[in-house]
């Protein structure tokens, strides 16, 4: 799941033209966003990796920061739910 610290998958931000790498864990981060990308906090984050259904909304882009070398942007993933309040989940068993 995206809560596993070893999780890595491709995502698209906003209208789908800005790509990023999702790093899983308790707090998920979006890395390798090009520094000239036009993104803003609140933009939708969609799955584009074959591990999950294409276009699945994973949440919204949170705070955005520049890397130390100013070559990349990174941001946090704000999921659309509170983990401690989940009472129902869907498990995909038969997916390519």
Secondary structure, DSSP 4 states (H G I P E B T S, - for coil): -TTSTT-EEEEEETTTTEEEEEE-SSS-EEEEEETT----TT-EEEE-STTS-TT-EEEEEEEEEE-TTSSEEEEEEE-SS-GGG--------S--
